[in-house]
Amino acid sequence: MTVDSSVPRLPDVARVGLGLAALGRPGYLNLGHAADLPDTSLDAMREQAWAVLDAAWDAGVRTYDAARSYGLAEEFLGSWLRARGHRAGDGVRIGSKWGYTYVAGWRTDAATHEVKSLDAATLERQWPETLAALDGSPDFYLIHSATLETGVLEDMAVLERLAALAHSGVRVGLSTSGPRQADTLRRALEVRVDGVNPLSVVQATWNALEPSVGPALAEAHAAGWMVVIKEGVANGRLTTRGLTGQGDVPPALAAIAREQDVTPDAVALAAALAQPWADVVLSGATTPGQLADNLGALRVTVDPAELTALAQLPDAYWTHRSGLVWT
């Protein structure tokens, strides 16, 4: 978790984005998610998403991230943009992802919430769905949770289609998950279609508990890629809810939060913002209050080295994450 002090990254609201994973569907694996959404009817969920989007806009946030598998996140985002009259000329950046299909039927107790299929047929089906929901092209469009095991980075039908999208002006790339994020990203950096790498964006999980992808993200940034950080508060584990949801905030995190009069999530996100390779750090807030707490990161001074002891082995971190309950 070292920071190159020769390339300072000052906290700036333009580097904070809003991810809609917890806002587009009634079930998600963030700790306490059910308590954040007492009414999960479609109309209530849309109203909640719009309230958080409004709060983000008013705070200066201009990057918004969705995915086909985030329930109705793209539709909520697209309808909000139209209703508020926000356009690309306002500095808005929209990201989305393809490769997972939402199958929970608006239920929190569904046996399966999303199905992964990183093939050309899914890409061809989901791209027009994204265009329709957003009423236009996203600024960046990512393979959702690419891994080496899926073979998607060797699939020339997929890569050639992504290259065509890149040629049309959409930045394409991948999001990563799992203990081998760095290996996946380094393979993505080697992709070539007609001698050119069409990929230029990565969205990765990086936080004080799981910083292992950091060196690979630095390599991507040095190669001119846009680097987006997701899960900066580890699905709620680096918030006041604590590692197990019982308020057991790591002492090092709690101490910095007390000293600087912010919540633990603000410190966790400030550590991500302090990384010289991080272009955008996503808030995954479910409520306007959570967003306000997250934005406290902009007034935090933190040396990420102070949180180094929190880092877990990647396999242990991802095993725990896979066991989180969707609520």
Secondary structure, 3 states (H helix, E strand, C coil): CCCCCCCCCCCCHHHEEEECCCCCCCCCCCCCHHHHCCCCCHHHHHHHHHHHHHHHHHHCCCEEECCCCCCCHHHHHHHHHHHHCCCHHHCCEEEEEECEEECCCCCCCCCCCEEECCCHHHHHHHHHHHHHHHCCCCCEEEEEEECHHHCHHHCHHHHHHHHHHHHHCCEEEEEECCCCHHHHHHHHHCCCECCECCEEEEEEECCCCCCCCHHHHHHHHHCCCEEEEECCCHHHCCCCCECCCCCECCHHHHHHHHHHCCCHHHHHHHHHHCCCCCCEEEECCCCHHHHHHHHHHHHCCCCHHHHHHHCCCHHHHHHHHHCCCCC
